[in-house]
Amino acid sequence: MKKTIVLFIIFILLNASILAVGVKSFPLKNSIFEKQNRNFNPYSMNNNNNVIQNCKEILLISPEKEENLVSDFEFYPEDIELKDDAFHGADTLHFTEWWYFDAAFENGYTAQIGIRVLGLVNQGLVYVRLDIYKEGELESHELNKYIIWDFYASENIPLIILNRKQIMRGFINETTGDWEYDVSLELDISSIDLHFIGCTKGWKGSTPGGKWAVILPRADVSGTITIENEKINVSGIGYHDHNWEITAFTGINFGWFWGKVNSDSYTMTWAKIMTTRLWGQPLLVINKKNNDYMNVGPEDIQLDIKDIRIENGMLVPFSFVLEVQNEDVSLKVNMNVIDTHHVRWAGVINYWRYHLRCIGYITINSQTELINEIQLAEFIRFR
């Protein structure tokens, strides 16, 4: 009964305040929809040392205990094609689908762009989100809502048009073979005009949270960001993914952690899907620039939480250690939170966007590369 109530609440939230979507579009071809970023959130309890210790015991489950709790979920990445980043929709009465971009620029700015669609019984809204940060601190946040008739998304190629203006286009460069994206948004006080050139091979797979395609695990990004009429030239490292077939049943999971980290040649995309408060299943895919990707099995991944603090009235992890030691990879990264951006919907779903200082190393084929950067990550809790 309790689970039914939770699912019902999440269903209402997903279809009311986050975004929505219809299943027919205006002119052009015959699709629709868009994304924001994955924003929901995790860990609520009392603020005393005993409770903090209890939560640490819950979050820092020993491998022995985890072996008894792990489900049959294991992530298996597959190669992608351009159509994977087109609009998918779903054969359900309700769903959400989103396209997510972020970038860490050389001048200390970071940006996150989200285009999200949520559909309910052939009706819907579209929400577009743009957050810009400086040294991890929020400089500008905008979330705009649009009716579905103002929105078009192709079912065949990565193409999104809003108010008859192109805001996202993806294509494969015929000369270089690179995956490239143009992303442009003009909101009330902020805007971006960015060009992404992929330098890693994308992949896709299924998780307990729905379908997930990491289109650009790593990309060179350049262009401009504008805050209150101040235009700033930027360049740096970008990322793009796409989620679909997300329904209220995703809320059966407790939540998830997600992030990525780069060395000179490698990009590590990591996550941990928390099926319950007690346990979760990690995943890790390692990309090499201008080369292939490697999946790391969950039995070889150790993701430990080293610091938990009270933030927004809840216990929130503030330090992670990601480690892999097997015959192919030696990886260790310390990831410490330097700032957080918290969002809550109706007091039920919580989301934290992290800025992490990532320091460590990766060794593959006897070659070691150092890791030292600031990256974005997230922590989502559904209940």
DRENZA-173546 format. One record per residue (C-alpha): residue in one letter; x negated, y negated, z; residue number from 1. Coordinates in nm, 3 decimals. Each point is the difference from the previous one (the first is absolute). Layout:
REM DRENZA-173546
("A"; (X; Y; Z); NUM) ...
***
This chain:
REM DRENZA-173546
("M"; (0.000; 0.000; 0.000); 1) ("K"; (-0.281; -0.240; 0.092); 2) ("K"; (-0.179; 0.069; -0.329); 3) ("T"; (0.323; -0.060; -0.190); 4) ("I"; (0.044; -0.338; 0.167); 5) ("V"; (-0.360; -0.097; -0.075); 6) ("L"; (0.040; 0.098; -0.366); 7) ("F"; (0.322; -0.199; -0.022); 8) ("I"; (-0.167; -0.311; 0.147); 9) ("I"; (-0.295; 0.033; -0.240); 10) ("F"; (0.242; 0.047; -0.288); 11) ("I"; (0.178; -0.325; 0.091); 12) ("L"; (-0.331; -0.185; 0.040); 13) ("L"; (-0.139; 0.121; -0.328); 14) ("N"; (0.312; -0.100; -0.182); 15) ("A"; (0.061; -0.331; 0.176); 16) ("S"; (-0.301; -0.204; 0.094); 17) ("I"; (-0.295; 0.142; -0.188); 18) ("L"; (0.115; 0.002; -0.363); 19) ("A"; (0.236; 0.154; -0.241); 20) ("V"; (0.054; 0.093; -0.357); 21) ("G"; (0.244; 0.076; -0.275); 22) ("V"; (-0.050; 0.269; -0.257); 23) ("K"; (0.063; -0.194; -0.319); 24) ("S"; (-0.184; -0.310; -0.113); 25) ("F"; (0.043; -0.306; -0.209); 26) ("P"; (-0.121; 0.001; -0.364); 27) ("L"; (-0.348; 0.124; -0.099); 28) ("K"; (0.001; 0.378; 0.032); 29) ("N"; (0.193; 0.202; 0.253); 30) ("S"; (-0.139; 0.002; 0.348); 31) ("I"; (-0.047; -0.214; 0.311); 32) ("F"; (-0.166; -0.058; 0.332); 33) ("E"; (-0.304; -0.107; 0.205); 34) ("K"; (-0.202; 0.027; 0.326); 35) ("Q"; (-0.134; -0.179; 0.300); 36) ("N"; (-0.245; 0.197; 0.215); 37) ("R"; (0.049; 0.279; 0.246); 38) ("N"; (0.122; -0.176; 0.293); 39) ("F"; (0.139; 0.189; 0.289); 40) ("N"; (-0.170; 0.062; 0.336); 41) ("P"; (-0.121; 0.217; 0.297); 42) ("Y"; (-0.043; 0.031; 0.393); 43) ("S"; (0.228; -0.141; 0.269); 44) ("M"; (-0.044; 0.060; 0.374); 45) ("N"; (-0.067; -0.158; 0.340); 46) ("N"; (-0.311; -0.200; 0.077); 47) ("N"; (-0.181; 0.171; 0.282); 48) ("N"; (-0.318; 0.201; 0.009); 49) ("N"; (0.175; 0.331; 0.055); 50) ("V"; (0.218; -0.047; -0.305); 51) ("I"; (-0.297; -0.112; -0.209); 52) ("Q"; (-0.188; 0.313; 0.103); 53) ("N"; (0.303; 0.216; -0.082); 54) ("C"; (0.020; -0.157; -0.345); 55) ("K"; (-0.369; 0.053; -0.051); 56) ("E"; (0.050; 0.367; 0.077); 57) ("I"; (0.285; 0.007; -0.252); 58) ("L"; (-0.192; -0.184; -0.272); 59) ("L"; (-0.335; 0.167; 0.063); 60) ("I"; (0.123; 0.358; -0.023); 61) ("S"; (-0.276; 0.258; 0.008); 62) ("P"; (-0.056; 0.206; -0.315); 63) ("E"; (0.100; 0.312; 0.193); 64) ("K"; (0.343; -0.142; 0.087); 65) ("E"; (0.041; -0.145; -0.346); 66) ("E"; (-0.052; 0.339; -0.163); 67) ("N"; (0.313; 0.123; 0.174); 68) ("L"; (0.206; -0.299; -0.115); 69) ("V"; (-0.108; -0.059; -0.358); 70) ("S"; (0.272; 0.052; -0.261); 71) ("D"; (-0.047; 0.156; -0.341); 72) ("F"; (-0.052; -0.345; -0.159); 73) ("E"; (-0.327; -0.042; -0.181); 74) ("F"; (-0.074; -0.271; -0.252); 75) ("Y"; (-0.105; 0.107; -0.350); 76) ("P"; (-0.084; -0.294; -0.230); 77) ("E"; (0.063; 0.026; -0.373); 78) ("D"; (-0.102; -0.212; -0.297); 79) ("I"; (0.230; -0.286; -0.096); 80) ("E"; (0.126; -0.148; -0.324); 81) ("L"; (0.116; -0.356; -0.064); 82) ("K"; (0.367; 0.097; 0.027); 83) ("D"; (-0.052; 0.099; 0.364); 84) ("D"; (-0.014; -0.370; 0.085); 85) ("A"; (0.325; -0.078; -0.181); 86) ("F"; (0.336; -0.007; 0.180); 87) ("H"; (0.124; 0.340; 0.120); 88) ("G"; (0.323; -0.049; 0.193); 89) ("A"; (0.153; 0.303; 0.170); 90) ("D"; (0.297; 0.236; -0.032); 91) ("T"; (0.132; -0.106; 0.339); 92) ("L"; (0.255; -0.252; 0.127); 93) ("H"; (-0.277; -0.200; 0.166); 94) ("F"; (-0.372; -0.038; -0.053); 95) ("T"; (-0.286; -0.244; 0.011); 96) ("E"; (-0.293; -0.035; -0.236); 97) ("W"; (-0.290; -0.237; 0.018); 98) ("W"; (-0.317; -0.122; -0.168); 99) ("Y"; (-0.281; -0.114; 0.230); 100) ("F"; (-0.317; -0.200; -0.075); 101) ("D"; (-0.265; -0.137; 0.230); 102) ("A"; (-0.339; -0.166; -0.041); 103) ("A"; (-0.295; -0.093; 0.220); 104) ("F"; (-0.179; -0.300; -0.147); 105) ("E"; (-0.362; -0.104; 0.035); 106) ("N"; (0.090; -0.339; 0.155); 107) ("G"; (0.171; 0.156; 0.306); 108) ("Y"; (0.355; -0.013; -0.132); 109) ("T"; (0.215; 0.311; -0.031); 110) ("A"; (0.339; 0.037; -0.163); 111) ("Q"; (0.282; 0.255; -0.008); 112) ("I"; (0.273; 0.004; -0.264); 113) ("G"; (0.311; 0.217; 0.029); 114) ("I"; (0.287; 0.055; -0.243); 115) ("R"; (0.272; 0.214; 0.155); 116) ("V"; (0.335; 0.129; -0.121); 117) ("L"; (0.259; 0.170; 0.213); 118) ("G"; (0.314; 0.145; -0.150); 119) ("L"; (0.331; 0.091; 0.156); 120) ("V"; (0.290; 0.146; -0.199); 121) ("N"; (-0.105; -0.164; -0.326); 122) ("Q"; (-0.047; -0.342; 0.163); 123) ("G"; (-0.318; -0.168; 0.108); 124) ("L"; (-0.234; -0.285; 0.083); 125) ("V"; (-0.365; -0.060; -0.074); 126) ("Y"; (-0.248; -0.144; 0.247); 127) ("V"; (-0.337; -0.147; -0.091); 128) ("R"; (-0.259; -0.061; 0.269); 129) ("L"; (-0.326; -0.192; -0.006); 130) ("D"; (-0.230; -0.024; 0.302); 131) ("I"; (-0.330; -0.188; -0.011); 132) ("Y"; (-0.259; 0.019; 0.279); 133) ("K"; (-0.327; -0.177; 0.080); 134) ("E"; (-0.254; 0.197; 0.205); 135) ("G"; (0.286; 0.231; 0.102); 136) ("E"; (0.231; -0.277; 0.125); 137) ("L"; (0.331; -0.059; -0.174); 138) ("E"; (-0.006; -0.318; -0.210); 139) ("S"; (0.323; 0.044; -0.195); 140) ("H"; (0.293; 0.244; 0.010); 141) ("E"; (0.292; -0.002; -0.242); 142) ("L"; (0.275; 0.254; -0.057); 143) ("N"; (0.251; -0.086; -0.271); 144) ("K"; (0.322; 0.184; -0.086); 145) ("Y"; (0.147; 0.027; -0.351); 146) ("I"; (0.318; 0.148; -0.143); 147) ("I"; (-0.045; 0.300; -0.221); 148) ("W"; (0.115; -0.179; -0.315); 149) ("D"; (-0.312; -0.217; 0.022); 150) ("F"; (-0.227; 0.305; -0.004); 151) ("Y"; (-0.125; 0.243; -0.262); 152) ("A"; (-0.247; 0.288; 0.028); 153) ("S"; (-0.085; 0.229; -0.289); 154) ("E"; (0.046; 0.374; 0.035); 155) ("N"; (-0.284; 0.067; -0.245); 156) ("I"; (-0.286; -0.238; 0.083); 157) ("P"; (-0.110; -0.212; 0.298); 158) ("L"; (0.198; -0.315; -0.076); 159) ("I"; (0.206; -0.214; 0.237); 160) ("I"; (0.184; -0.318; -0.093); 161) ("L"; (0.167; -0.227; 0.255); 162) ("N"; (0.214; -0.301; -0.093); 163) ("R"; (-0.115; 0.066; -0.357); 164) ("K"; (-0.364; -0.046; 0.100); 165) ("Q"; (-0.249; 0.284; -0.013); 166) ("I"; (-0.141; 0.063; 0.347); 167) ("M"; (-0.177; 0.334; -0.059); 168) ("R"; (-0.139; 0.171; -0.306); 169) ("G"; (-0.229; 0.301; -0.016); 170) ("F"; (-0.174; 0.138; -0.306); 171) ("I"; (-0.299; 0.205; -0.112); 172) ("N"; (-0.269; -0.202; -0.176); 173) ("E"; (-0.041; 0.162; -0.342); 174) ("T"; (-0.367; -0.095; -0.018); 175) ("T"; (-0.123; 0.095; 0.347); 176) ("G"; (0.265; 0.247; 0.114); 177) ("D"; (0.034; -0.194; 0.325); 178) ("W"; (0.337; -0.035; 0.172); 179) ("E"; (0.073; -0.373; 0.028); 180) ("Y"; (0.276; -0.196; 0.173); 181) ("D"; (0.119; -0.358; -0.009); 182) ("V"; (0.189; -0.109; 0.312); 183) ("S"; (0.152; -0.349; 0.027); 184) ("L"; (0.238; -0.137; 0.263); 185) ("E"; (0.121; -0.353; 0.062); 186) ("L"; (0.187; -0.035; 0.329); 187) ("D"; (0.094; -0.310; 0.200); 188) ("I"; (-0.332; -0.092; 0.159); 189) ("S"; (-0.240; 0.264; -0.132); 190) ("S"; (-0.085; 0.170; -0.326); 191) ("I"; (-0.249; 0.242; -0.151); 192) ("D"; (-0.127; 0.068; -0.350); 193) ("L"; (-0.227; 0.304; 0.007); 194) ("H"; (-0.156; 0.240; -0.248); 195) ("F"; (-0.093; 0.352; 0.119); 196) ("I"; (-0.243; 0.222; -0.192); 197) ("G"; (-0.008; 0.355; 0.132); 198) ("C"; (-0.339; 0.161; 0.062); 199) ("T"; (0.125; 0.327; 0.150); 200) ("K"; (0.226; 0.280; -0.122); 201) ("G"; (0.355; -0.010; 0.136); 202) ("W"; (0.190; 0.293; 0.148); 203) ("K"; (0.343; 0.093; 0.137); 204) ("G"; (0.163; 0.249; 0.236); 205) ("S"; (0.289; 0.080; 0.231); 206) ("T"; (0.008; -0.078; 0.371); 207) ("P"; (0.269; 0.038; 0.270); 208) ("G"; (0.064; -0.371; -0.064); 209) ("G"; (0.078; 0.043; -0.372); 210) ("K"; (-0.193; -0.027; -0.327); 211) ("W"; (-0.324; -0.196; 0.006); 212) ("A"; (-0.221; -0.104; -0.291); 213) ("V"; (-0.325; -0.184; 0.066); 214) ("I"; (-0.032; -0.164; -0.339); 215) ("L"; (-0.308; -0.210; 0.076); 216) ("P"; (-0.192; 0.143; 0.296); 217) ("R"; (-0.253; -0.272; -0.070); 218) ("A"; (-0.003; -0.286; -0.248); 219) ("D"; (-0.195; -0.313; -0.077); 220) ("V"; (0.240; -0.290; 0.048); 221) ("S"; (-0.028; -0.366; -0.091); 222) ("G"; (0.227; -0.300; -0.047); 223) ("T"; (0.155; -0.266; 0.222); 224) ("I"; (0.204; -0.027; 0.318); 225) ("T"; (0.191; -0.315; 0.090); 226) ("I"; (0.111; -0.113; 0.346); 227) ("E"; (0.199; -0.324; 0.030); 228) ("N"; (-0.132; -0.134; -0.333); 229) ("E"; (-0.363; 0.088; 0.074); 230) ("K"; (-0.124; 0.232; -0.277); 231) ("I"; (-0.291; 0.225; 0.093); 232) ("N"; (-0.207; 0.209; -0.241); 233) ("V"; (-0.055; 0.352; 0.131); 234) ("S"; (-0.173; 0.326; -0.089); 235) ("G"; (-0.046; 0.323; 0.189); 236) ("I"; (0.124; 0.356; 0.039); 237) ("G"; (0.363; 0.096; -0.060); 238) ("Y"; (0.235; 0.296; 0.052); 239) ("H"; (0.339; 0.102; -0.141); 240) ("D"; (0.243; 0.281; 0.081); 241) ("H"; (0.363; 0.090; -0.069); 242) ("N"; (0.254; 0.187; 0.215); 243) ("W"; (0.333; 0.144; -0.105); 244) ("E"; (0.265; 0.253; 0.106); 245) ("I"; (0.001; -0.169; 0.341); 246) ("T"; (0.331; 0.061; 0.179); 247) ("A"; (0.130; -0.023; 0.355); 248) ("F"; (-0.129; 0.354; 0.056); 249) ("T"; (-0.351; -0.145; -0.003); 250) ("G"; (0.095; -0.123; 0.347); 251) ("I"; (-0.009; 0.358; 0.127); 252) ("N"; (-0.375; -0.059; 0.020); 253) ("F"; (-0.129; -0.192; 0.299); 254) ("G"; (-0.211; -0.225; -0.222); 255) ("W"; (-0.340; -0.018; -0.165); 256) ("F"; (-0.343; -0.160; -0.014); 257) ("W"; (-0.154; -0.099; -0.333); 258) ("G"; (-0.311; -0.177; -0.124); 259) ("K"; (-0.301; 0.012; -0.230); 260) ("V"; (-0.369; -0.077; 0.022); 261) ("N"; (-0.279; -0.053; -0.254); 262) ("S"; (-0.371; 0.053; -0.036); 263) ("D"; (-0.193; -0.109; -0.310); 264) ("S"; (0.106; 0.303; -0.207); 265) ("Y"; (0.281; 0.165; 0.196); 266) ("T"; (0.351; -0.084; 0.113); 267) ("M"; (0.169; 0.198; 0.277); 268) ("T"; (0.381; -0.020; 0.022); 269) ("W"; (0.121; 0.145; 0.328); 270) ("A"; (0.329; 0.050; 0.181); 271) ("K"; (0.159; 0.194; 0.281); 272) ("I"; (0.367; 0.090; -0.025); 273) ("M"; (0.141; 0.023; 0.352); 274) ("T"; (0.282; 0.251; -0.027); 275) ("T"; (0.066; -0.038; 0.372); 276) ("R"; (-0.146; -0.212; 0.278); 277) ("L"; (-0.213; 0.301; 0.094); 278) ("W"; (-0.165; 0.094; -0.324); 279) ("G"; (-0.080; -0.101; -0.354); 280) ("Q"; (-0.174; 0.124; -0.310); 281) ("P"; (-0.297; -0.196; -0.138); 282) ("L"; (-0.086; -0.041; -0.365); 283) ("L"; (-0.306; -0.141; -0.173); 284) ("V"; (-0.085; -0.048; -0.367); 285) ("I"; (-0.348; -0.117; -0.102); 286) ("N"; (-0.049; -0.179; -0.331); 287) ("K"; (-0.330; -0.069; -0.169); 288) ("K"; (-0.020; -0.315; -0.211); 289) ("N"; (0.046; 0.070; -0.371); 290) ("N"; (0.029; 0.369; 0.080); 291) ("D"; (0.237; 0.258; 0.148); 292) ("Y"; (0.159; 0.049; 0.343); 293) ("M"; (-0.036; 0.263; 0.270); 294) ("N"; (0.267; 0.120; 0.243); 295) ("V"; (-0.106; 0.082; 0.355); 296) ("G"; (0.206; 0.265; 0.179); 297) ("P"; (0.163; -0.093; 0.332); 298) ("E"; (-0.206; 0.258; 0.185); 299) ("D"; (-0.313; -0.203; -0.081); 300) ("I"; (0.141; -0.343; 0.093); 301) ("Q"; (-0.036; -0.145; 0.347); 302) ("L"; (0.182; -0.330; 0.062); 303) ("D"; (-0.035; -0.106; 0.363); 304) ("I"; (0.150; -0.297; 0.179); 305) ("K"; (-0.251; -0.155; 0.240); 306) ("D"; (0.180; -0.306; 0.134); 307) ("I"; (0.366; -0.066; 0.078); 308) ("R"; (0.133; -0.338; 0.109); 309) ("I"; (0.334; -0.159; 0.077); 310) ("E"; (0.111; -0.213; -0.293); 311) ("N"; (0.351; -0.132; -0.065); 312) ("G"; (0.114; 0.188; 0.309); 313) ("M"; (-0.121; 0.333; -0.137); 314) ("L"; (-0.309; 0.217; 0.018); 315) ("V"; (-0.192; -0.048; -0.323); 316) ("P"; (-0.321; 0.171; -0.116); 317) ("F"; (-0.283; -0.250; -0.043); 318) ("S"; (-0.295; 0.220; -0.094); 319) ("F"; (-0.037; 0.306; -0.222); 320) ("V"; (-0.281; 0.236; -0.092); 321) ("L"; (0.028; 0.189; -0.329); 322) ("E"; (-0.236; 0.293; -0.035); 323) ("V"; (-0.056; 0.284; -0.246); 324) ("Q"; (-0.282; 0.253; 0.025); 325) ("N"; (0.004; 0.281; -0.255); 326) ("E"; (-0.229; 0.141; -0.267); 327) ("D"; (0.100; -0.270; -0.251); 328) ("V"; (0.043; -0.316; 0.207); 329) ("S"; (-0.144; -0.161; 0.310); 330) ("L"; (0.211; -0.301; 0.094); 331) ("K"; (0.035; -0.207; 0.314); 332) ("V"; (0.171; -0.339; 0.018); 333) ("N"; (0.080; -0.207; 0.308); 334) ("M"; (0.302; -0.222; -0.069); 335) ("N"; (0.077; -0.273; 0.253); 336) ("V"; (0.299; -0.235; -0.016); 337) ("I"; (-0.092; -0.367; -0.032); 338) ("D"; (0.358; -0.125; -0.041); 339) ("T"; (0.357; 0.129; -0.037); 340) ("H"; (0.319; -0.123; -0.165); 341) ("H"; (0.312; 0.154; 0.153); 342) ("V"; (0.349; 0.023; -0.149); 343) ("R"; (0.308; 0.155; 0.162); 344) ("W"; (0.340; 0.078; -0.152); 345) ("A"; (0.296; 0.006; 0.236); 346) ("G"; (-0.222; 0.122; 0.282); 347) ("V"; (-0.022; 0.350; -0.149); 348) ("I"; (-0.266; 0.004; -0.271); 349) ("N"; (-0.338; -0.153; 0.079); 350) ("Y"; (-0.288; -0.075; -0.236); 351) ("W"; (-0.350; -0.131; 0.063); 352) ("R"; (-0.230; -0.116; -0.276); 353) ("Y"; (-0.358; 0.034; 0.116); 354) ("H"; (-0.316; -0.175; -0.105); 355) ("L"; (-0.273; 0.249; 0.086); 356) ("R"; (-0.375; -0.043; 0.028); 357) ("C"; (-0.129; 0.325; -0.155); 358) ("I"; (-0.359; 0.110; 0.069); 359) ("G"; (-0.150; 0.339; -0.078); 360) ("Y"; (-0.153; 0.218; -0.268); 361) ("I"; (0.081; 0.266; -0.259); 362) ("T"; (-0.240; 0.266; -0.129); 363) ("I"; (0.074; 0.200; -0.316); 364) ("N"; (-0.257; 0.203; -0.193); 365) ("S"; (-0.273; -0.108; 0.244); 366) ("Q"; (0.060; -0.368; -0.083); 367) ("T"; (0.112; -0.225; 0.285); 368) ("E"; (0.183; -0.330; -0.038); 369) ("L"; (0.080; -0.243; 0.279); 370) ("I"; (0.349; -0.137; 0.068); 371) ("N"; (0.044; -0.352; 0.136); 372) ("E"; (0.314; -0.193; -0.096); 373) ("I"; (0.335; -0.138; 0.109); 374) ("Q"; (0.302; 0.185; -0.136); 375) ("L"; (0.377; 0.003; 0.042); 376) ("A"; (0.184; 0.293; 0.155); 377) ("E"; (0.340; 0.065; 0.155); 378) ("F"; (0.178; 0.172; 0.285); 379) ("I"; (0.370; 0.082; -0.038); 380) ("R"; (0.237; 0.136; 0.260); 381) ("F"; (0.359; 0.099; -0.074); 382) ("R"; (0.104; 0.074; 0.356); 383) 
***
